[in-house]
Amino acid sequence: MANPVPPIAQLPNVDILGNRVHLIETTLAVDYIEDWIAHPRENPARMIVTGFHGLHCAMEDPGFKAILGQAELFVPDGIAPVWIARRLGKKVTGRVTGADLMHCFFERADKKGYSSFFFGDTDETLEKLKQTLESNYPGHKIAGMYSPPFREHSPEEKQAMIDRINQAKPDVLWVGLGLPKQERWIAENHHKLHVPVAIGVGAAFGFHSGQVKRVPEWVGTAGFEWVWRLLAEPGKLWRRDVIDGPRFIMKVIGNWPKIKKANLV
């Protein structure tokens, strides 16, 4: 049985230029996943898991901001929203990373038999992820895995992907296409998906498969995971962290009075 959860409207949160980020622990985030599984709707409940990157994209693109606002929960995978909340005097428990969220869910699924579908990344990563999960969480059920081709897809191919997911009937659909692509994909197909929960988790497939090395916990807690990952994957992350990061900081500084006012209530 899922743990009882408080109404989402009552959760502590921080408003960052119109984006409401919920300040909760990983365990409570998984409580909500279990609650959504226990009380499924016609279309999936959504959880946004991002830090400054998602917030920056929302600042640059009103359409993406609307997608973030449609999600039931928005949790801080990244130190930026945590720092902003602390600066505003809010009590913050810490980050909710995609990898930690999945780990906590897998632990419960191991005991309760929940199932997952993994959509995204590469065939190699998915195969190694499958081996890891079957070894470490034998009670967790893998309903399916699929790595979509890295090209434009025809309408028929798109529908076949949706049919594949729906026919597998997973409790949770994990999407690893990278932000903002994964959030756009979930939003675009939300009305077609008939699964309890859909969550975009970026590079978390790579972390759990062992393809991508996770940073030491103290590095993430100190707020320097972005430095670690930038040094490890400069070709992939330099634009996000070196160009978009400072832009986001300047945007926050320039709008600080507005941010403070939005969080007075």
C-alpha positions in Angstrom: 0.0 0.0 0.0 1.3 3.5 -0.9 2.1 5.9 1.9 -0.5 8.7 2.3 0.6 11.9 0.6 -0.4 15.6 1.4 -2.2 17.6 -1.3 0.4 19.0 -3.7 -0.9 22.5 -3.2 0.2 22.3 0.4 3.8 21.4 -0.4 6.6 23.9 0.4 7.8 25.4 -2.9 9.8 28.3 -4.4 8.6 30.4 -7.4 11.4 31.1 -9.8 10.1 33.5 -12.4 6.7 31.7 -12.7 8.1 28.2 -12.3 7.0 26.5 -9.1 9.6 24.1 -7.8 8.5 21.8 -5.0 10.9 21.5 -2.1 10.5 17.9 -1.0 12.7 14.9 -0.2 13.3 12.0 -2.6 11.3 9.6 -0.5 8.2 11.9 -0.6 8.6 12.2 -4.4 8.5 8.4 -4.6 5.5 8.4 -2.3 3.7 10.4 -5.0 4.8 8.0 -7.7 3.3 5.2 -5.6 0.1 7.2 -5.1 -0.3 7.8 -8.8 0.2 4.1 -9.5 -2.4 3.2 -6.9 -4.9 5.8 -8.4 -4.2 5.8 -12.1 -5.8 8.3 -14.4 -6.5 8.0 -18.1 -3.2 9.8 -18.9 0.0 9.8 -16.9 0.9 12.0 -14.0 4.0 13.9 -14.7 7.0 14.9 -12.6 9.7 17.4 -13.8 13.2 16.6 -12.5 15.6 19.4 -13.4 17.8 22.2 -12.1 18.9 25.4 -13.8 18.9 23.9 -17.3 15.1 23.4 -17.3 14.5 26.8 -15.7 16.7 28.5 -18.2 14.9 26.8 -21.1 11.6 28.0 -19.6 12.9 31.5 -19.4 13.9 31.4 -23.1 10.8 29.5 -24.4 7.2 30.3 -23.1 6.0 27.0 -24.7 8.5 25.0 -22.6 7.5 27.0 -19.5 3.9 25.9 -20.1 5.0 22.3 -20.3 6.8 22.5 -16.9 3.7 24.1 -15.5 1.5 21.2 -16.6 3.4 18.7 -14.5 1.9 17.6 -11.2 5.3 17.9 -9.5 8.5 19.8 -10.2 11.5 18.7 -8.1 15.0 20.3 -8.0 17.6 18.0 -9.7 20.3 20.6 -9.4 21.7 23.0 -6.9 20.5 26.3 -8.5 16.8 26.1 -7.3 18.0 24.9 -3.9 20.4 27.9 -3.5 17.7 30.3 -4.6 15.2 28.9 -2.1 17.7 29.1 0.7 18.6 32.7 -0.2 14.9 33.4 0.2 14.9 31.9 3.7 13.0 28.8 2.8 13.6 25.4 4.4 15.1 23.1 1.8 15.9 19.4 2.3 18.1 19.2 -0.7 18.1 18.0 -4.3 16.0 15.2 -5.9 18.2 13.9 -8.6 16.8 11.6 -11.4 19.3 8.9 -10.4 18.3 9.0 -6.7 14.6 9.1 -7.6 15.0 6.0 -9.7 17.1 4.2 -7.0 14.5 4.9 -4.3 11.7 3.7 -6.6 13.6 0.5 -7.6 14.1 -0.3 -3.9 10.3 -0.1 -3.3 9.6 -1.9 -6.6 11.9 -4.7 -5.5 9.5 -5.3 -2.6 6.2 -4.4 -4.2 6.6 -5.6 -7.8 6.2 -2.3 -9.6 7.1 -2.3 -13.3 9.0 0.2 -15.5 9.4 1.0 -19.2 12.6 2.7 -20.2 12.4 4.9 -23.3 15.5 6.6 -24.7 19.3 6.4 -24.7 21.1 3.7 -26.6 20.6 -0.1 -27.0 24.0 -0.6 -25.2 23.0 1.5 -22.2 19.6 -0.1 -22.0 21.1 -3.6 -22.1 23.5 -2.8 -19.3 20.7 -1.1 -17.3 18.7 -4.3 -17.7 21.5 -6.4 -16.3 22.0 -4.1 -13.4 18.3 -3.9 -12.4 17.8 -7.7 -12.7 20.8 -8.2 -10.5 20.2 -5.6 -7.9 16.3 -5.4 -7.9 15.0 -8.8 -8.9 11.5 -7.9 -7.6 11.2 -4.9 -9.9 9.7 -5.8 -13.3 11.0 -4.5 -16.6 7.9 -4.1 -18.7 10.0 -3.0 -21.7 12.9 -1.0 -23.1 13.3 1.0 -26.3 15.9 3.2 -27.8 14.3 5.3 -30.6 16.4 5.9 -33.7 18.4 9.2 -33.6 16.6 10.8 -36.5 13.2 12.2 -37.4 10.4 9.7 -37.0 7.4 9.1 -39.3 3.9 9.4 -37.9 3.6 5.6 -38.2 6.9 5.1 -36.2 5.7 7.5 -33.6 2.5 5.7 -33.1 4.2 2.3 -33.0 6.4 3.6 -30.1 3.3 4.7 -28.2 1.6 1.4 -28.9 4.6 -0.5 -27.6 4.6 1.4 -24.3 0.9 1.2 -23.8 0.8 -2.6 -24.6 3.6 -3.2 -22.0 1.4 -1.6 -19.3 4.2 -0.3 -17.1 3.6 1.4 -13.8 6.2 4.1 -14.6 7.5 5.3 -17.9 11.0 6.6 -17.6 12.1 8.8 -20.5 15.8 9.4 -21.1 16.0 11.7 -24.1 17.7 14.6 -22.4 16.1 17.9 -21.5 14.2 19.6 -23.1 13.5 16.9 -25.6 12.1 14.3 -23.1 9.7 16.8 -21.5 8.5 17.9 -25.0 8.0 14.3 -26.0 6.0 13.4 -22.9 3.8 16.6 -23.4 3.3 15.9 -27.1 2.2 12.3 -26.4 0.5 12.8 -23.1 -3.0 12.3 -24.5 -2.0 9.0 -26.2 -0.1 7.5 -23.3 -2.1 5.2 -20.9 0.3 4.6 -18.1 0.1 5.9 -14.5 3.3 7.9 -14.4 5.8 9.5 -16.9 9.1 11.1 -15.8 12.0 12.5 -17.8 15.3 11.6 -16.1 18.0 12.7 -18.5 21.3 10.9 -18.0 20.0 8.7 -15.2 19.9 5.6 -17.4 23.6 6.1 -17.9 24.3 6.4 -14.2 22.4 3.2 -13.3 23.8 1.2 -16.2 27.4 2.2 -15.2 27.9 4.0 -18.5 28.2 7.3 -16.8 30.1 7.7 -13.5 28.2 9.4 -10.8 29.8 12.2 -8.8 30.8 11.6 -5.2 27.9 12.5 -2.9 29.8 15.3 -1.2 30.5 17.0 -4.6 26.7 17.0 -5.4 25.8 18.2 -1.9 28.3 21.1 -2.1 26.8 22.1 -5.4 29.6 21.3 -7.7 28.2 18.3 -9.7 28.1 20.5 -12.8 31.9 21.1 -12.6 32.5 17.4 -12.2 30.3 16.5 -15.2 31.6 19.3 -17.3 35.1 18.0 -16.9 34.0 14.5 -17.6 31.8 15.4 -20.7 33.0 18.8 -22.0 31.8 18.2 -25.6 28.3 17.5 -24.4 27.9 20.0 -21.6 30.1 23.0 -22.3 27.3 25.1 -23.9 24.8 24.3 -21.1 27.2 25.0 -18.2 29.6 27.6 -19.6 27.1 29.7 -21.7 23.6 29.0 -20.4 24.6 28.8 -16.8 25.9 32.4 -16.5 22.9 33.6 -18.5 20.6 32.0 -16.0 22.5 33.5 -13.1 22.3 37.0 -14.6 18.6 36.5 -15.3 18.0 35.6 -11.7 20.1 38.5 -10.4 18.3 41.0 -12.7 14.9 39.7 -11.6 15.7 39.2 -7.9 13.1 41.8 -6.7 10.5 40.1 -8.7 11.5 36.7 -7.4 11.4 37.9 -3.8 8.0 39.4 -4.3 6.6 36.2 -5.8 7.7 34.3 -2.7 6.4 36.6 0.0 3.1 34.7 0.4 
